Amino acid sequence: MTILKKIICIIFVTIIMSCSYSSMRPEIVDRSEAQKMQTVIFATIVSIDQVILAGNGDTGAITGAIIGGIAGASVTDSKAESDISGVLGALAGSAVGSVIGDAATRKPAIELLLNLDSGKTISIIQEEGDYSFAVNQRVKIIQNKGKSRVMPFALKDSS
């Protein structure tokens, strides 16, 4: 198998592996959470700040290391030199791949500072979703297994 074919295979496998996406948007709920009881807390928004969720450079680092190692090992016919250049290529590829992977997977998010009805003040960061939030808006916090998501709360008119 040629080096180009190996690199294409590695990129393809990496793309497939990176498809296991777990959303942090409040309106997207994991299938495993359906039909399970969750705790609901009511609050009022005190402030909203734009933040960025750090990306995941791990997949990029692994891919970069593999590609760098293969490319580095192929620059010479000498076994010793090939091993050394393969290691150096893997290190360089890992560093570059990590930076690229982090940048490619960053997400815009919001930090909501909330006054709970109990009087306690908390902060929750979540990926930006389809909901719009405003200061003094009433919200509901859905909690399950250590995770919380904030959604607008509106009483239905019963008339």
Rosetta blueprint (number, residue, H / E / L):
1 M L
2 T L
3 I H
4 L H
5 K H
6 K H
7 I H
8 I H
9 C H
10 I H
11 I H
12 F H
13 V H
14 T H
15 I H
16 I H
17 M H
18 S L
19 C L
20 S L
21 Y L
22 S L
23 S L
24 M L
25 R L
26 P L
27 E L
28 I L
29 V L
30 D L
31 R H
32 S H
33 E H
34 A L
35 Q L
36 K L
37 M L
38 Q L
39 T E
40 V E
41 I E
42 F E
43 A E
44 T E
45 I E
46 V E
47 S E
48 I E
49 D E
50 Q E
51 V E
52 I E
53 L E
54 A L
55 G L
56 N L
57 G L
58 D H
59 T H
60 G H
61 A H
62 I H
63 T H
64 G H
65 A H
66 I H
67 I H
68 G H
69 G H
70 I H
71 A H
72 G H
73 A H
74 S L
75 V L
76 T L
77 D L
78 S L
79 K H
80 A H
81 E H
82 S H
83 D H
84 I H
85 S H
86 G H
87 V H
88 L H
89 G H
90 A H
91 L H
92 A H
93 G H
94 S H
95 A H
96 V H
97 G H
98 S H
99 V H
100 I H
101 G H
102 D H
103 A H
104 A H
105 T H
106 R L
107 K E
108 P E
109 A E
110 I E
111 E E
112 L E
113 L E
114 L E
115 N E
116 L E
117 D L
118 S L
119 G L
120 K L
121 T E
122 I E
123 S E
124 I E
125 I E
126 Q E
127 E E
128 E L
129 G L
130 D L
131 Y L
132 S L
133 F L
134 A L
135 V L
136 N L
137 Q L
138 R E
139 V E
140 K E
141 I E
142 I E
143 Q E
144 N E
145 K L
146 G L
147 K E
148 S E
149 R E
150 V E
151 M E
152 P E
153 F L
154 A L
155 L L
156 K L
157 D L
158 S L
159 S L
